[in-house]
Amino acid sequence: MARKHSKVLGDAVRAERLGFRLDRETKTLIERAAHLERRKLTDFCVSALAGAARRTIADHETLTLSERDRQAFFEALIDPPKPSERLVRALAEHKRRIAR
């Protein structure tokens, strides 16, 4: 079976394109960094962009609590407060609507 002529990074076939322009100074900087790591420019850029994307997503999806907040969270799990009258009414209304 013949393979497509797409480049392969790990097991992922590179089928998508991402095009953008940059200034000469930035391009020279990136080319130098790729050269220092003895990597092809495209491989260096894909790796750097994917790493930056993973870090950005992790930063936005990770919740970091202070010691005080962590303690309050675990105390609420271990000994939850009694529901307020307003919460009890809201739950009853929710059950009424769902039971229809």
Beta strands, then each sheet from edge to edge (+ up, - down):
strand 1: 8-9
strand 2: 12-13
sheet 1: 1+ 2-
end
